[in-house]
């Protein structure tokens, strides 16, 4: 485990993902909506939602906007729940 709470493999995956402009813009959007910078582990969680829920960047942004704008919830876990139930 690193200082960021991630394994070396996860850090490598996170860095590679952030080279994708679409993913980088999604993370930026989430940080603006949450009014704070995401921790590296939170960034990894958000990016992992793409595989975990077969979610697109657009799906994740919609879940973030719904969670924050409509429900007032700024938790990555809440956003994960929204994605989980939207993909059922």
CNS distance restraints for C-alpha pairs under 8 A (distance, minus, plus):
assign (resid   1 and name CA) (resid   5 and name CA) 5.80 0.50 0.50
assign (resid   1 and name CA) (resid   6 and name CA) 5.42 0.50 0.50
assign (resid   1 and name CA) (resid   7 and name CA) 4.64 0.50 0.50
assign (resid   1 and name CA) (resid   8 and name CA) 6.96 0.50 0.50
assign (resid   2 and name CA) (resid   6 and name CA) 5.57 0.50 0.50
assign (resid   2 and name CA) (resid   7 and name CA) 6.06 0.50 0.50
assign (resid   2 and name CA) (resid   8 and name CA) 6.95 0.50 0.50
assign (resid   4 and name CA) (resid  39 and name CA) 7.82 0.50 0.50
assign (resid   4 and name CA) (resid  40 and name CA) 6.15 0.50 0.50
assign (resid   4 and name CA) (resid  41 and name CA) 6.67 0.50 0.50
assign (resid   5 and name CA) (resid  40 and name CA) 7.97 0.50 0.50
assign (resid   5 and name CA) (resid  41 and name CA) 6.43 0.50 0.50
assign (resid   6 and name CA) (resid  10 and name CA) 5.86 0.50 0.50
assign (resid   6 and name CA) (resid  11 and name CA) 6.25 0.50 0.50
assign (resid   6 and name CA) (resid  40 and name CA) 7.85 0.50 0.50
assign (resid   6 and name CA) (resid  41 and name CA) 6.39 0.50 0.50
assign (resid   7 and name CA) (resid  11 and name CA) 6.35 0.50 0.50
assign (resid   8 and name CA) (resid  12 and name CA) 6.25 0.50 0.50
assign (resid   9 and name CA) (resid  13 and name CA) 6.31 0.50 0.50
assign (resid  10 and name CA) (resid  14 and name CA) 6.07 0.50 0.50
assign (resid  10 and name CA) (resid  44 and name CA) 7.32 0.50 0.50
assign (resid  11 and name CA) (resid  15 and name CA) 6.15 0.50 0.50
assign (resid  12 and name CA) (resid  16 and name CA) 6.21 0.50 0.50
assign (resid  13 and name CA) (resid  17 and name CA) 6.11 0.50 0.50
assign (resid  14 and name CA) (resid  18 and name CA) 6.23 0.50 0.50
assign (resid  14 and name CA) (resid  43 and name CA) 7.47 0.50 0.50
assign (resid  14 and name CA) (resid  44 and name CA) 5.84 0.50 0.50
assign (resid  14 and name CA) (resid  47 and name CA) 7.67 0.50 0.50
assign (resid  15 and name CA) (resid  19 and name CA) 6.69 0.50 0.50
assign (resid  16 and name CA) (resid  20 and name CA) 7.44 0.50 0.50
assign (resid  17 and name CA) (resid  23 and name CA) 6.72 0.50 0.50
assign (resid  17 and name CA) (resid  24 and name CA) 7.80 0.50 0.50
assign (resid  17 and name CA) (resid  47 and name CA) 7.59 0.50 0.50
assign (resid  18 and name CA) (resid  23 and name CA) 6.14 0.50 0.50
assign (resid  18 and name CA) (resid  24 and name CA) 5.20 0.50 0.50
assign (resid  19 and name CA) (resid  23 and name CA) 7.86 0.50 0.50
assign (resid  19 and name CA) (resid  24 and name CA) 7.03 0.50 0.50
assign (resid  20 and name CA) (resid  24 and name CA) 6.11 0.50 0.50
assign (resid  21 and name CA) (resid  25 and name CA) 6.05 0.50 0.50
assign (resid  22 and name CA) (resid  26 and name CA) 6.23 0.50 0.50
assign (resid  22 and name CA) (resid  57 and name CA) 7.39 0.50 0.50
assign (resid  23 and name CA) (resid  27 and name CA) 6.24 0.50 0.50
assign (resid  23 and name CA) (resid  47 and name CA) 7.74 0.50 0.50
assign (resid  23 and name CA) (resid  57 and name CA) 6.88 0.50 0.50
assign (resid  24 and name CA) (resid  28 and name CA) 6.25 0.50 0.50
assign (resid  25 and name CA) (resid  29 and name CA) 6.12 0.50 0.50
assign (resid  26 and name CA) (resid  30 and name CA) 6.22 0.50 0.50
assign (resid  26 and name CA) (resid  57 and name CA) 6.64 0.50 0.50
assign (resid  26 and name CA) (resid  61 and name CA) 6.78 0.50 0.50
assign (resid  27 and name CA) (resid  31 and name CA) 6.16 0.50 0.50
assign (resid  27 and name CA) (resid  43 and name CA) 7.16 0.50 0.50
assign (resid  28 and name CA) (resid  32 and name CA) 6.24 0.50 0.50
assign (resid  29 and name CA) (resid  33 and name CA) 6.21 0.50 0.50
assign (resid  29 and name CA) (resid  61 and name CA) 7.69 0.50 0.50
assign (resid  30 and name CA) (resid  34 and name CA) 6.00 0.50 0.50
assign (resid  30 and name CA) (resid  61 and name CA) 7.32 0.50 0.50
assign (resid  30 and name CA) (resid  64 and name CA) 6.77 0.50 0.50
assign (resid  31 and name CA) (resid  35 and name CA) 5.78 0.50 0.50
assign (resid  31 and name CA) (resid  36 and name CA) 5.41 0.50 0.50
assign (resid  31 and name CA) (resid  37 and name CA) 5.32 0.50 0.50
assign (resid  31 and name CA) (resid  38 and name CA) 6.24 0.50 0.50
assign (resid  32 and name CA) (resid  36 and name CA) 6.75 0.50 0.50
assign (resid  33 and name CA) (resid  64 and name CA) 7.83 0.50 0.50
assign (resid  33 and name CA) (resid  65 and name CA) 7.52 0.50 0.50
assign (resid  33 and name CA) (resid  68 and name CA) 7.06 0.50 0.50
assign (resid  34 and name CA) (resid  68 and name CA) 7.41 0.50 0.50
assign (resid  34 and name CA) (resid  74 and name CA) 5.78 0.50 0.50
assign (resid  38 and name CA) (resid  42 and name CA) 5.78 0.50 0.50
assign (resid  38 and name CA) (resid  43 and name CA) 6.10 0.50 0.50
assign (resid  39 and name CA) (resid  43 and name CA) 6.32 0.50 0.50
assign (resid  40 and name CA) (resid  44 and name CA) 6.22 0.50 0.50
assign (resid  41 and name CA) (resid  45 and name CA) 6.17 0.50 0.50
assign (resid  42 and name CA) (resid  46 and name CA) 6.16 0.50 0.50
assign (resid  42 and name CA) (resid  76 and name CA) 6.94 0.50 0.50
assign (resid  43 and name CA) (resid  47 and name CA) 6.21 0.50 0.50
assign (resid  44 and name CA) (resid  48 and name CA) 6.01 0.50 0.50
assign (resid  45 and name CA) (resid  49 and name CA) 6.44 0.50 0.50
assign (resid  45 and name CA) (resid  76 and name CA) 7.89 0.50 0.50
assign (resid  46 and name CA) (resid  50 and name CA) 7.56 0.50 0.50
assign (resid  46 and name CA) (resid  60 and name CA) 7.92 0.50 0.50
assign (resid  46 and name CA) (resid  76 and name CA) 7.47 0.50 0.50
assign (resid  47 and name CA) (resid  51 and name CA) 7.92 0.50 0.50
assign (resid  48 and name CA) (resid  52 and name CA) 6.03 0.50 0.50
assign (resid  49 and name CA) (resid  53 and name CA) 5.53 0.50 0.50
assign (resid  49 and name CA) (resid  54 and name CA) 7.16 0.50 0.50
assign (resid  49 and name CA) (resid  55 and name CA) 6.36 0.50 0.50
assign (resid  49 and name CA) (resid  60 and name CA) 7.76 0.50 0.50
assign (resid  49 and name CA) (resid  80 and name CA) 7.35 0.50 0.50
assign (resid  50 and name CA) (resid  54 and name CA) 5.11 0.50 0.50
assign (resid  50 and name CA) (resid  55 and name CA) 4.42 0.50 0.50
assign (resid  50 and name CA) (resid  56 and name CA) 5.93 0.50 0.50
assign (resid  50 and name CA) (resid  57 and name CA) 7.37 0.50 0.50
assign (resid  50 and name CA) (resid  60 and name CA) 7.94 0.50 0.50
assign (resid  51 and name CA) (resid  55 and name CA) 6.81 0.50 0.50
assign (resid  53 and name CA) (resid  83 and name CA) 6.94 0.50 0.50
assign (resid  53 and name CA) (resid  84 and name CA) 6.68 0.50 0.50
assign (resid  53 and name CA) (resid  87 and name CA) 6.71 0.50 0.50
assign (resid  55 and name CA) (resid  59 and name CA) 5.60 0.50 0.50
assign (resid  55 and name CA) (resid  60 and name CA) 6.56 0.50 0.50
assign (resid  55 and name CA) (resid  83 and name CA) 7.79 0.50 0.50
assign (resid  56 and name CA) (resid  60 and name CA) 6.41 0.50 0.50
assign (resid  57 and name CA) (resid  61 and name CA) 6.22 0.50 0.50
assign (resid  58 and name CA) (resid  62 and name CA) 6.13 0.50 0.50
assign (resid  59 and name CA) (resid  63 and name CA) 6.23 0.50 0.50
assign (resid  59 and name CA) (resid  83 and name CA) 7.75 0.50 0.50
assign (resid  60 and name CA) (resid  64 and name CA) 6.14 0.50 0.50
assign (resid  60 and name CA) (resid  83 and name CA) 7.25 0.50 0.50
assign (resid  61 and name CA) (resid  65 and name CA) 6.09 0.50 0.50
assign (resid  62 and name CA) (resid  66 and name CA) 6.04 0.50 0.50
assign (resid  63 and name CA) (resid  67 and name CA) 6.01 0.50 0.50
assign (resid  63 and name CA) (resid  79 and name CA) 5.92 0.50 0.50
assign (resid  63 and name CA) (resid  82 and name CA) 6.04 0.50 0.50
assign (resid  63 and name CA) (resid  83 and name CA) 6.27 0.50 0.50
assign (resid  64 and name CA) (resid  68 and name CA) 6.05 0.50 0.50
assign (resid  64 and name CA) (resid  79 and name CA) 5.90 0.50 0.50
assign (resid  65 and name CA) (resid  69 and name CA) 5.40 0.50 0.50
assign (resid  65 and name CA) (resid  70 and name CA) 7.27 0.50 0.50
assign (resid  66 and name CA) (resid  70 and name CA) 5.10 0.50 0.50
assign (resid  66 and name CA) (resid  71 and name CA) 6.57 0.50 0.50
assign (resid  67 and name CA) (resid  71 and name CA) 5.04 0.50 0.50
assign (resid  67 and name CA) (resid  72 and name CA) 6.19 0.50 0.50
assign (resid  67 and name CA) (resid  73 and name CA) 5.23 0.50 0.50
assign (resid  67 and name CA) (resid  74 and name CA) 6.87 0.50 0.50
assign (resid  67 and name CA) (resid  78 and name CA) 7.07 0.50 0.50
assign (resid  67 and name CA) (resid  79 and name CA) 6.10 0.50 0.50
assign (resid  67 and name CA) (resid  82 and name CA) 7.44 0.50 0.50
assign (resid  68 and name CA) (resid  72 and name CA) 4.48 0.50 0.50
assign (resid  68 and name CA) (resid  73 and name CA) 4.88 0.50 0.50
assign (resid  68 and name CA) (resid  74 and name CA) 5.59 0.50 0.50
assign (resid  69 and name CA) (resid  73 and name CA) 8.00 0.50 0.50
assign (resid  73 and name CA) (resid  78 and name CA) 6.82 0.50 0.50
assign (resid  74 and name CA) (resid  78 and name CA) 7.46 0.50 0.50
assign (resid  74 and name CA) (resid  79 and name CA) 7.94 0.50 0.50
assign (resid  75 and name CA) (resid  79 and name CA) 6.41 0.50 0.50
assign (resid  76 and name CA) (resid  80 and name CA) 6.11 0.50 0.50
assign (resid  77 and name CA) (resid  81 and name CA) 6.26 0.50 0.50
assign (resid  78 and name CA) (resid  82 and name CA) 6.34 0.50 0.50
assign (resid  79 and name CA) (resid  83 and name CA) 6.34 0.50 0.50
assign (resid  80 and name CA) (resid  84 and name CA) 6.11 0.50 0.50
assign (resid  81 and name CA) (resid  85 and name CA) 6.19 0.50 0.50
assign (resid  82 and name CA) (resid  86 and name CA) 6.01 0.50 0.50
assign (resid  83 and name CA) (resid  87 and name CA) 6.12 0.50 0.50
assign (resid  84 and name CA) (resid  88 and name CA) 6.61 0.50 0.50
